[in-house]
């Protein structure tokens, strides 16, 4: 189970806002070449397809499955002079470990999202390439990403921030009573603004649970309860601390461990079950 209900978008406003913000922030030009390698069922594929086409850059479509082979991916990047591409952090780790990254001299920006970006991976990547590394965060319930951070080494850094809100998006860090928490204090991340979906398709119960009235916004507005535990740094950047439930991310896929446990317990030969994620490397 991916644990990802189908969302209902708020027309095209959120997507257009996201693409316009991305161009304002990163500025693709005619000389850029963007590699499209994310399966089209994932939200990241939307900007991979449309961002280069709306800015006059070149769209290069990778062969199906090529992103799973670091050597093949390296050849595509070099042969097609790719400047911009996206990685889920676990796949970026595999690509960096393969030794292919230093030879990809055309790269100018690497965008990461879908999982927490480990500080060790940031260090490894920045040591191997002159390309910019950017950490993006956003659940499917919003239009792709809602925060961004330009990765850089920092003294005493404990983790890679998810950064600051993108345009026309509000990020609130609240306690259990929906009160804002002070700087440096952990709380749950709530999302509001034009990027937010209207709810889950055919799931009014889940919609009511996760899309709640926004006491900090206009009357009648709502915000999304993400289930992510975060805190705000003195510079305003947001740090991701983990989940408040049993949801995990594996190669960018949401997995609800409780759903798997419930499925196992439904078998007449199983009395009880506990599901955990283990690193099989």
Backbone bond lengths (Angstrom), bond angles and torsions (degrees), N, CA, C in turn:
res aa  C-N    CA-C-N  psi(-1)  N-CA   C-N-CA  omega(-1)  CA-C   N-CA-C  phi
1 X - - - 1.454 - - 1.517 109.43 -
2 X 1.329 117.24 136.21 1.459 120.31 174.84 1.517 111.22 -91.12
3 X 1.337 118.42 -11.69 1.445 120.64 178.32 1.516 112.98 63.16
4 X 1.308 119.01 26.60 1.466 121.67 -174.56 1.522 109.48 -118.05
5 X 1.360 118.54 97.95 1.451 120.07 177.15 1.520 110.96 -66.49
6 X 1.322 115.45 157.39 1.455 119.09 177.59 1.530 109.55 -74.97
7 X 1.317 116.33 128.56 1.456 121.03 -178.89 1.512 111.79 -91.22
8 X 1.324 115.10 162.29 1.452 122.38 175.13 1.514 107.07 -116.18
9 X 1.324 118.20 117.12 1.454 121.81 -174.30 1.515 112.87 -75.31
10 X 1.347 116.28 163.48 1.461 121.41 176.50 1.530 108.22 -97.46
11 X 1.346 116.80 74.25 1.460 126.04 -171.62 1.528 108.91 54.32
12 X 1.326 117.52 -142.46 1.459 119.68 -178.64 1.527 111.55 -106.08
13 X 1.343 116.73 5.89 1.463 119.76 -172.99 1.520 112.12 -62.72
14 X 1.335 116.65 -43.46 1.454 119.64 -177.88 1.514 112.26 -64.42
15 X 1.337 116.67 -43.34 1.463 120.42 179.98 1.526 111.14 -65.29
16 X 1.325 116.92 -44.23 1.459 119.82 179.00 1.528 110.87 -63.61
17 X 1.318 116.78 -40.27 1.455 120.07 177.16 1.516 110.68 -60.93
18 X 1.332 115.86 -43.18 1.464 120.78 -178.95 1.530 111.28 -63.05
19 X 1.330 117.61 -45.01 1.458 121.06 -179.27 1.530 111.44 -68.12
20 X 1.324 117.48 -40.02 1.459 120.46 178.54 1.526 110.98 -65.71
21 X 1.340 116.28 -40.56 1.467 119.17 176.61 1.527 110.23 -62.62
22 X 1.323 117.35 -43.31 1.459 120.86 -177.12 1.522 111.45 -61.23
23 X 1.328 116.46 -40.82 1.451 119.31 179.56 1.531 110.58 -68.98
24 X 1.332 117.25 -40.01 1.462 120.40 178.74 1.525 111.43 -64.00
25 X 1.321 116.52 -34.71 1.469 120.84 -176.30 1.525 112.01 -82.19
26 X 1.330 118.20 -41.64 1.464 121.11 -171.40 1.533 114.00 -110.95
27 X 1.305 117.79 -19.95 1.455 122.22 170.06 1.517 117.24 57.51
28 X 1.332 117.05 66.56 1.462 119.53 172.86 1.524 110.26 -64.63
29 X 1.341 116.75 146.15 1.462 121.80 176.39 1.515 111.00 -129.56
30 X 1.324 117.41 177.97 1.470 121.79 -178.44 1.528 113.70 -58.18
31 X 1.314 117.65 -25.10 1.469 119.96 -178.57 1.524 113.06 -84.78
32 X 1.334 117.20 -8.37 1.469 120.34 -179.25 1.514 111.40 -79.18
33 X 1.340 114.60 150.38 1.463 121.92 178.63 1.531 107.23 -133.69
34 X 1.325 115.65 116.76 1.465 122.39 -174.51 1.522 109.47 -102.94
35 X 1.323 116.44 129.59 1.462 120.85 179.27 1.523 109.94 -90.77
36 X 1.322 116.76 121.60 1.465 122.40 176.31 1.526 107.37 -96.77
37 X 1.317 116.63 110.97 1.457 120.29 -177.93 1.523 113.41 -136.01
38 X 1.327 117.43 -0.75 1.459 120.72 179.80 1.531 109.84 -84.82
39 X 1.333 120.12 131.36 1.468 120.72 176.01 1.529 110.94 -52.59
40 X 1.336 116.72 139.54 1.464 119.94 -170.79 1.523 113.62 -67.60
41 X 1.333 118.28 -8.00 1.458 120.60 174.89 1.514 112.96 -77.21
42 X 1.324 118.31 -9.08 1.457 122.30 179.77 1.525 109.59 -101.38
43 X 1.341 115.64 145.50 1.463 119.95 -173.92 1.526 113.03 -63.79
44 X 1.338 118.42 -30.07 1.462 120.29 -179.65 1.527 111.17 -58.88
45 X 1.326 116.83 -31.37 1.461 119.79 -178.07 1.530 111.86 -60.63
46 X 1.337 117.47 -24.93 1.465 120.44 -177.65 1.520 110.41 -61.73
47 X 1.358 116.70 -49.84 1.475 116.30 179.88 1.521 111.02 -73.85
48 X 1.329 118.80 -28.67 1.463 119.09 176.56 1.532 110.63 -60.30
49 X 1.330 116.50 -39.39 1.466 120.12 179.38 1.526 112.24 -74.69
50 X 1.337 116.79 -50.98 1.460 120.12 -165.47 1.525 114.42 -90.64
51 X 1.329 118.92 -28.93 1.465 119.93 -177.67 1.537 111.90 -59.91
52 X 1.345 119.54 -51.17 1.468 117.57 178.34 1.521 113.32 -64.93
53 X 1.329 117.11 -35.31 1.466 119.74 -177.04 1.526 111.86 -69.32
54 X 1.346 117.57 -30.30 1.468 119.84 -178.44 1.527 112.11 -86.44
55 X 1.343 117.84 -6.79 1.458 120.02 -175.95 1.527 113.00 -119.61
56 X 1.316 118.31 0.76 1.456 120.80 179.28 1.510 114.50 84.47
57 X 1.347 117.39 8.07 1.461 121.03 174.91 1.528 109.30 -80.52
58 X 1.329 116.23 174.29 1.466 121.23 -179.64 1.521 110.05 -97.20
59 X 1.321 116.02 132.39 1.464 122.81 175.68 1.522 108.61 -97.57
60 X 1.333 116.22 122.31 1.460 122.12 177.15 1.521 107.66 -113.93
61 X 1.321 116.94 120.96 1.463 121.71 -177.52 1.525 109.02 -98.03
62 X 1.323 116.05 120.04 1.462 120.88 179.78 1.520 110.46 -74.11
63 X 1.317 116.44 153.77 1.464 120.65 175.29 1.520 109.78 -64.42
64 X 1.324 118.54 146.16 1.462 120.40 179.85 1.527 111.76 -54.59
65 X 1.326 115.51 130.48 1.459 120.67 178.18 1.507 115.07 82.76
66 X 1.346 117.80 -5.21 1.468 119.64 -177.22 1.518 112.26 -64.44
67 X 1.349 116.88 -27.05 1.459 120.04 -178.03 1.528 112.08 -68.23
68 X 1.329 117.28 -14.20 1.469 119.89 -179.05 1.529 112.47 -86.10
69 X 1.303 117.53 -11.17 1.457 122.56 -177.53 1.526 108.56 -112.54
70 X 1.338 119.39 104.78 1.460 120.70 -176.58 1.521 113.42 -56.89
71 X 1.344 118.57 -39.31 1.459 120.09 -179.81 1.520 111.55 -66.14
72 X 1.328 116.95 -43.24 1.465 120.46 178.21 1.524 110.56 -65.30
73 X 1.315 116.33 -39.63 1.458 120.35 179.14 1.527 110.62 -65.37
74 X 1.318 116.32 -42.12 1.459 120.14 177.06 1.517 112.01 -59.61
75 X 1.327 116.88 -40.72 1.471 120.24 179.10 1.524 110.87 -63.85
76 X 1.340 116.34 -42.96 1.464 119.39 179.54 1.529 110.30 -61.86
77 X 1.325 117.10 -44.38 1.470 120.55 -179.40 1.526 110.52 -60.47
78 X 1.341 116.36 -44.05 1.465 119.63 -178.31 1.535 111.45 -72.31
79 X 1.336 116.84 -46.80 1.463 120.25 -176.05 1.530 112.02 -65.57
80 X 1.324 116.34 -35.58 1.461 120.65 -176.87 1.528 113.04 -98.20
81 X 1.332 117.29 4.02 1.472 122.53 178.96 1.528 111.38 51.96
82 X 1.339 115.49 48.49 1.465 121.47 -178.28 1.527 109.73 -65.54
83 X 1.340 115.49 134.15 1.466 120.02 176.67 1.528 112.48 -104.96
84 X 1.340 117.18 -24.25 1.465 120.74 -170.42 1.519 109.29 -140.43
85 X 1.343 116.16 132.05 1.461 119.53 174.49 1.514 110.27 -158.49
86 X 1.316 114.57 166.77 1.465 122.50 -176.81 1.515 110.15 -114.06
87 X 1.337 114.78 144.82 1.459 121.50 173.11 1.527 109.61 -134.64
88 X 1.317 117.15 139.84 1.464 121.12 157.69 1.526 106.17 -71.77
89 X 1.338 119.60 138.67 1.464 120.12 -174.63 1.524 115.18 -51.77
90 X 1.321 118.57 -38.70 1.461 119.17 -179.66 1.525 111.45 -64.69
91 X 1.319 117.30 -34.28 1.465 120.32 177.36 1.522 110.98 -76.74
92 X 1.328 117.00 -33.80 1.463 119.62 174.40 1.520 110.09 -63.30
93 X 1.333 117.19 -37.82 1.463 120.69 178.13 1.522 110.92 -61.89
94 X 1.335 116.29 -41.98 1.465 119.83 178.80 1.521 110.83 -66.38
95 X 1.330 116.99 -38.58 1.465 120.63 179.96 1.530 110.60 -67.88
96 X 1.337 116.75 -42.65 1.467 120.32 178.65 1.525 110.84 -64.90
97 X 1.333 117.04 -38.05 1.463 120.72 -178.93 1.526 112.05 -70.70
98 X 1.328 117.59 -21.48 1.466 121.11 -176.76 1.527 112.47 -75.05
99 X 1.325 117.05 -17.29 1.463 120.32 -176.63 1.517 114.17 86.04
100 X 1.344 118.30 4.79 1.459 121.71 -177.43 1.527 113.00 -80.75
101 X 1.322 117.34 -27.99 1.462 120.34 -171.47 1.528 114.23 -60.48
102 X 1.342 120.96 -44.62 1.461 119.27 -177.66 1.530 113.83 -59.16
103 X 1.321 117.80 -26.85 1.453 120.61 -179.47 1.515 114.56 -82.67
104 X 1.328 117.18 -4.26 1.475 121.30 -178.16 1.524 109.08 -93.55
105 X 1.331 116.01 69.34 1.464 121.38 -171.56 1.514 113.36 -70.74
106 X 1.326 118.55 -16.98 1.468 120.51 -178.35 1.528 112.40 -75.35
107 X 1.330 117.60 -18.83 1.458 120.58 -175.13 1.523 111.29 -64.38
108 X 1.338 115.29 132.75 1.466 120.40 174.77 1.523 112.23 -116.23
109 X 1.345 117.61 -23.69 1.469 119.67 178.97 1.525 110.12 -149.30
110 X 1.324 115.27 133.48 1.467 123.06 174.55 1.521 106.93 -117.62
111 X 1.328 116.44 124.73 1.455 122.02 -179.37 1.518 108.97 -107.41
112 X 1.333 116.05 132.13 1.462 121.79 -178.26 1.520 110.00 -120.16
113 X 1.321 116.49 139.60 1.463 121.55 172.53 1.517 108.15 -164.70
114 X 1.322 116.35 173.76 1.462 121.47 176.68 1.504 114.61 101.47
115 X 1.317 117.42 -25.25 1.461 123.15 178.07 1.523 107.74 -149.49
116 X 1.333 115.51 167.06 1.460 119.40 172.80 1.531 109.18 -66.39
117 X 1.330 116.31 136.48 1.466 122.04 179.79 1.531 108.80 -92.05
118 X 1.336 118.99 111.74 1.466 121.11 -178.53 1.523 111.56 -65.98
119 X 1.321 116.74 145.04 1.454 121.47 178.89 1.525 110.70 -61.93
120 X 1.335 117.55 -34.60 1.462 121.14 179.60 1.526 111.12 -64.95
121 X 1.332 116.31 -36.98 1.467 119.69 178.73 1.519 110.46 -70.39
122 X 1.329 117.66 -40.09 1.459 119.61 175.60 1.525 110.78 -55.62
123 X 1.326 116.08 -46.86 1.463 120.51 -179.65 1.523 110.98 -61.19
124 X 1.328 116.82 -45.70 1.466 121.40 -178.32 1.521 111.39 -61.75
125 X 1.333 116.57 -43.69 1.461 120.19 -177.48 1.529 110.80 -68.33
126 X 1.326 117.22 -46.10 1.459 120.02 -177.91 1.522 112.27 -65.86
127 X 1.329 116.81 -23.12 1.468 119.82 175.52 1.528 112.35 -78.11
128 X 1.340 117.20 -20.37 1.461 120.78 -175.08 1.525 114.73 -100.28
129 X 1.334 117.54 -13.15 1.457 119.08 -173.57 1.520 110.86 -145.27
130 X 1.332 115.31 154.11 1.461 121.00 172.94 1.528 111.52 -90.71
131 X 1.314 116.95 -2.08 1.465 120.47 -179.89 1.526 110.81 -69.06
132 X 1.325 115.54 151.16 1.456 120.68 172.58 1.527 109.38 -70.12
133 X 1.335 116.47 146.33 1.455 122.28 175.75 1.523 107.54 -120.72
134 X 1.341 115.93 125.31 1.458 120.97 -176.73 1.529 109.76 -123.17
135 X 1.334 115.45 134.41 1.456 122.18 179.92 1.526 108.73 -105.08
136 X 1.337 117.25 118.16 1.458 122.91 -178.71 1.521 109.49 -113.86
137 X 1.328 115.43 149.17 1.469 120.91 -179.48 1.515 108.96 -134.42
138 X 1.333 116.00 139.19 1.452 119.83 173.89 1.513 111.60 176.15
139 X 1.321 117.82 133.26 1.466 120.95 176.47 1.525 111.24 -82.20
140 X 1.316 116.63 165.20 1.456 121.30 179.30 1.527 111.64 -62.15
141 X 1.318 117.37 -23.75 1.466 121.28 -178.75 1.531 112.76 -70.61
142 X 1.314 116.84 -6.69 1.461 122.06 172.36 1.525 108.04 -120.93
143 X 1.328 116.06 170.74 1.468 119.74 -176.17 1.527 110.20 -78.05
144 X 1.298 115.31 81.82 1.462 127.36 170.93 1.527 112.16 75.91
145 X 1.330 119.78 -74.20 1.464 121.31 -178.06 1.523 109.70 -132.59
146 X 1.347 115.91 149.77 1.467 119.86 -179.81 1.522 112.38 -126.31
147 X 1.337 118.52 -13.59 1.461 120.91 174.49 1.524 109.28 -135.74
148 X 1.346 115.41 161.21 1.470 120.00 -177.75 1.521 109.62 -148.20
149 X 1.331 114.82 154.46 1.460 121.46 -179.77 1.521 109.47 -152.59
150 X 1.338 116.67 130.51 1.456 122.06 173.46 1.530 108.18 -86.53
151 X 1.322 116.79 115.63 1.469 121.62 -173.72 1.530 110.86 -70.69
152 X 1.305 115.88 139.10 1.460 122.72 177.63 1.527 108.36 -160.87
153 X 1.327 117.25 150.41 1.464 119.68 176.48 1.522 110.09 -66.63
154 X 1.333 115.73 138.92 1.460 121.91 177.48 1.519 108.78 -134.70
155 X 1.300 117.01 140.97 1.462 121.27 178.35 1.523 110.09 -63.09
156 X 1.327 116.08 130.80 1.458 120.93 178.35 1.511 114.63 70.18
157 X 1.313 117.65 17.71 1.460 121.57 -177.15 1.524 111.01 -67.00
158 X 1.342 116.25 128.87 1.461 121.50 -179.31 1.524 112.82 -99.14
159 X 1.313 116.40 -22.01 1.457 120.83 -179.86 1.506 109.53 -164.85
160 X 1.331 116.13 171.85 1.458 121.35 179.26 1.530 108.04 -92.20
161 X 1.324 118.88 118.64 1.471 119.96 179.46 1.524 111.86 -63.30
162 X 1.336 115.46 157.77 1.458 119.99 168.70 1.524 109.86 -91.14
163 X 1.329 117.28 -8.25 1.446 121.63 164.47 1.509 117.27 91.13
164 X 1.323 115.79 -135.69 1.459 124.00 -171.65 1.527 110.12 -119.98
165 X 1.332 115.88 159.94 1.462 121.18 -179.14 1.523 111.27 -68.26
166 X 1.332 116.32 143.52 1.458 120.76 173.58 1.523 109.41 -76.28
167 X 1.315 117.29 178.40 1.464 122.34 -176.29 1.526 111.99 -59.11
168 X 1.334 115.61 142.10 1.468 123.61 174.14 1.525 112.84 58.15
169 X 1.322 115.47 30.71 1.467 122.22 -179.87 1.518 108.59 -131.76
170 X 1.311 116.16 137.56 1.463 121.00 178.33 1.526 109.31 -114.99
171 X 1.320 115.77 130.79 1.455 122.19 176.29 1.532 108.17 -112.49
172 X 1.321 116.39 121.36 1.456 121.56 178.39 1.528 108.67 -113.67
173 X 1.318 116.19 139.75 1.463 121.79 174.43 1.523 106.45 -113.78
174 X 1.333 116.26 111.79 1.455 121.67 -168.05 1.518 111.53 -125.45
175 X 1.353 114.85 156.98 1.463 120.14 174.34 1.522 109.75 -88.53
176 X 1.316 116.96 -172.06 1.468 121.06 -175.93 1.524 112.48 -65.32
177 X 1.346 117.72 -20.67 1.462 121.80 178.84 1.527 112.31 -99.05
178 X 1.324 116.71 14.31 1.463 123.97 178.86 1.526 112.56 65.60
179 X 1.330 116.47 29.05 1.455 121.06 173.63 1.520 109.23 -97.57
180 X 1.337 118.79 139.64 1.469 120.69 176.87 1.521 110.77 -60.96
181 X 1.327 116.28 139.18 1.461 120.88 179.08 1.530 108.91 -95.74
182 X 1.330 117.99 154.38 1.467 120.24 -179.86 1.526 111.57 -69.07
183 X 1.312 114.65 163.69 1.463 121.73 174.89 1.524 109.95 -54.69
184 X 1.334 116.38 134.59 1.450 121.87 178.36 1.513 115.21 86.09
185 X 1.333 117.26 -8.36 1.466 121.79 179.94 1.525 108.72 -99.27
186 X 1.315 116.83 135.60 1.461 120.20 -177.63 1.521 111.25 -75.55
187 X 1.318 115.13 148.00 1.455 122.26 177.16 1.514 109.39 -161.98
188 X 1.325 115.76 177.34 1.460 120.12 -179.78 1.526 110.51 -84.88
189 X 1.340 116.22 140.53 1.455 122.24 -179.86 1.524 109.85 -85.33
190 X 1.341 115.58 126.06 1.457 123.21 175.78 1.525 108.51 -117.30
191 X 1.335 116.01 143.84 1.461 121.93 -176.44 1.521 109.36 -119.32
192 X 1.338 116.13 134.65 1.455 121.90 175.04 1.526 108.40 -138.54
193 X 1.338 115.48 165.45 1.450 119.55 177.43 1.513 112.96 120.44
194 X 1.323 115.29 -172.96 1.460 121.45 -173.14 1.523 112.52 -66.10
195 X 1.327 118.12 -23.98 1.467 120.80 -177.13 1.520 113.71 -74.58
196 X 1.316 118.28 -12.54 1.457 120.84 -170.89 1.530 112.28 -74.72
197 X 1.337 116.14 140.17 1.464 121.53 174.68 1.523 110.19 -72.02
198 X 1.327 116.63 168.84 1.457 120.82 177.35 1.524 111.94 -84.03
199 X 1.330 116.75 -24.50 1.455 119.29 -178.85 1.511 110.71 157.71
200 X 1.339 115.85 -165.33 1.462 122.21 -179.76 1.525 110.11 -100.99
201 X 1.309 116.02 136.56 1.456 121.86 -177.85 1.528 110.29 -65.87
202 X 1.325 116.56 119.37 1.460 121.84 177.31 1.511 114.87 69.61
203 X 1.336 118.65 14.85 1.465 121.73 -179.35 1.525 110.59 -128.87
204 X 1.335 118.55 69.78 1.468 120.06 -179.29 1.525 112.81 -62.34
205 X 1.339 117.38 -31.07 1.461 120.02 179.42 1.523 111.24 -65.90
206 X 1.333 116.31 -45.89 1.458 120.42 179.98 1.526 110.76 -70.13
207 X 1.332 116.41 -36.23 1.464 119.96 177.01 1.519 110.69 -60.12
208 X 1.335 117.31 -45.37 1.466 120.96 -179.72 1.521 111.67 -64.66
209 X 1.332 116.83 -30.67 1.455 120.85 -178.46 1.516 112.40 -76.11
210 X 1.337 117.38 -36.58 1.469 120.31 -172.70 1.532 113.58 -102.26
211 X 1.317 117.78 -29.03 1.467 121.30 178.21 1.522 108.38 -102.85
212 X 1.317 115.89 100.88 1.464 121.54 -168.38 1.528 110.16 -112.31
213 X 1.354 117.29 158.69 1.465 120.05 176.77 1.527 111.26 -56.15
214 X 1.326 115.63 141.89 1.457 121.86 -176.76 1.527 109.95 -99.74
215 X 1.329 118.30 101.70 1.468 119.93 -179.08 1.521 113.11 -70.99
216 X 1.323 117.27 -10.59 1.462 121.35 -177.44 1.524 112.25 -102.98
217 X 1.337 117.14 1.63 1.454 121.13 -176.67 1.509 112.55 -117.91
218 X 1.326 115.51 -164.14 1.449 121.50 178.60 1.527 110.42 -67.77
219 X 1.341 118.24 150.89 1.471 120.51 177.40 1.528 110.97 -54.22
220 X 1.315 115.43 132.29 1.457 120.97 -179.88 1.510 114.47 87.92
221 X 1.335 118.36 -8.33 1.466 120.04 179.55 1.522 110.27 -78.90
222 X 1.328 115.32 161.17 1.457 120.85 -177.60 1.521 110.90 -128.18
223 X 1.301 115.40 166.38 1.461 121.35 174.55 1.521 108.07 -139.03
224 X 1.312 115.76 157.96 1.466 122.09 -177.60 1.520 109.95 -100.34
225 X 1.310 115.51 127.69 1.471 122.17 177.19 1.521 108.16 -86.87
226 X 1.337 116.30 108.37 1.463 120.24 -167.95 1.520 114.52 -80.33
227 X 1.339 117.65 -26.73 1.457 120.10 -173.16 1.520 113.26 80.87
228 X 1.345 117.68 4.12 1.463 121.94 178.96 1.523 110.32 -95.65
229 X 1.311 115.79 135.34 1.463 122.57 178.24 1.528 108.42 -93.36
230 X 1.337 116.21 125.47 1.465 121.17 -175.98 1.530 109.19 -141.21
231 X 1.329 114.89 173.89 1.465 121.01 170.24 1.524 107.73 -151.43
232 X 1.341 114.80 159.00 1.453 120.21 -178.07 1.525 110.50 -103.02
233 X 1.326 116.24 131.90 1.454 122.25 179.41 1.533 110.36 -79.55
234 X 1.339 117.50 167.42 1.465 119.80 176.92 1.525 114.34 -57.50
235 X 1.350 117.45 -29.20 1.460 120.10 178.96 1.523 113.09 -84.98
236 X 1.344 116.79 4.21 1.456 121.32 178.66 1.511 114.73 91.73
237 X 1.325 117.90 -13.30 1.467 120.67 178.89 1.529 109.92 -69.86
238 X 1.323 115.56 148.24 1.460 122.24 -177.81 1.520 109.55 -100.26
239 X 1.327 115.85 134.38 1.463 122.72 176.13 1.521 109.51 -105.55
240 X 1.315 116.66 131.89 1.466 122.35 175.49 1.521 109.22 -84.50
241 X 1.349 116.55 129.52 1.463 121.09 -176.21 1.527 113.13 -111.47
242 X 1.330 118.35 -17.60 1.462 119.76 -178.93 1.517 111.27 141.87
243 X 1.325 116.12 -167.85 1.452 122.42 -178.85 1.524 110.94 -102.58
244 X 1.332 114.84 153.45 1.460 121.74 174.78 1.526 111.53 -94.84
245 X 1.335 117.57 -2.07 1.454 122.17 178.20 1.524 108.40 -131.88
246 X 1.335 117.12 -159.80 1.461 121.12 -176.04 1.526 112.68 -100.02
247 X 1.326 117.16 13.60 1.464 119.29 176.99 1.527 109.81 -72.64
248 X 1.329 115.57 140.49 1.461 121.05 176.76 1.519 108.26 -129.19
249 X 1.324 115.65 164.48 1.453 121.65 174.12 1.524 108.59 -116.36
250 X 1.316 116.34 132.02 1.459 122.19 177.87 1.515 107.80 -131.55
251 X 1.345 115.73 111.60 1.473 121.88 -176.80 1.527 111.59 52.12
252 X 1.341 115.37 38.91 1.451 121.34 176.64 1.519 115.05 86.04
253 X 1.322 118.62 -4.99 1.463 122.47 179.94 1.519 110.25 -94.67
254 X 1.321 116.03 133.56 1.460 120.11 172.54 1.524 109.40 -72.65
255 X 1.297 116.22 135.36 1.462 121.25 175.79 1.518 108.16 -132.13
256 X 1.313 116.70 122.80 1.460 122.17 176.56 1.526 107.69 -93.82
257 X 1.332 116.51 104.42 1.466 120.15 -177.37 1.521 111.48 -61.44
258 X 1.330 116.75 -34.01 1.463 119.62 179.41 1.514 112.91 -63.35
259 X 1.342 117.70 -34.87 1.465 120.42 178.07 1.523 110.95 -65.67
260 X 1.338 116.08 -39.98 1.465 119.51 179.07 1.528 110.03 -67.29
261 X 1.330 116.34 -41.98 1.472 119.94 178.02 1.524 111.04 -60.44
262 X 1.346 116.27 -42.68 1.468 119.60 179.31 1.522 111.25 -63.92
263 X 1.339 116.79 -39.39 1.461 119.96 177.58 1.512 112.32 -63.26
264 X 1.334 117.08 -41.04 1.462 120.89 178.54 1.531 111.30 -66.15
265 X 1.327 116.36 -40.38 1.476 119.76 -178.83 1.517 112.53 -67.73
266 X 1.350 116.57 -20.96 1.469 119.33 179.37 1.521 112.18 -72.41
267 X 1.341 117.04 -14.22 1.461 120.46 178.53 1.531 108.57 -75.32
268 X 1.330 117.96 132.03 1.474 119.88 -176.44 1.526 113.65 -62.43
269 X 1.324 117.78 -20.92 1.457 119.32 -178.90 1.515 114.28 -91.30
270 X 1.345 117.20 1.83 1.468 120.47 -178.24 1.519 109.61 -117.02
271 X 1.318 116.73 123.24 1.463 121.75 179.64 1.511 111.66 -81.45
272 X 1.333 117.33 -44.41 1.459 121.32 -178.76 1.525 108.71 -153.13
273 X 1.339 116.38 164.01 1.464 120.12 -177.23 1.519 109.84 -153.48
274 X 1.303 114.97 146.84 1.467 122.59 173.13 1.531 107.11 -132.40
275 X 1.310 116.93 129.94 1.454 121.82 -178.87 1.525 108.89 -113.05
276 X 1.317 116.31 131.16 1.464 122.03 177.12 1.520 108.31 -132.57
277 X 1.337 116.38 161.84 1.454 122.20 175.94 1.520 107.61 -102.49
278 X 1.329 115.69 127.71 1.469 120.55 178.86 1.507 108.58 -121.74
279 X 1.314 115.41 145.68 1.455 122.03 177.37 1.513 108.17 -80.15
280 X 1.349 115.11 112.11 1.458 119.82 -175.83 1.508 114.37 -90.12
281 X 1.354 117.85 5.97 1.466 119.42 -178.39 1.513 111.69 -70.51
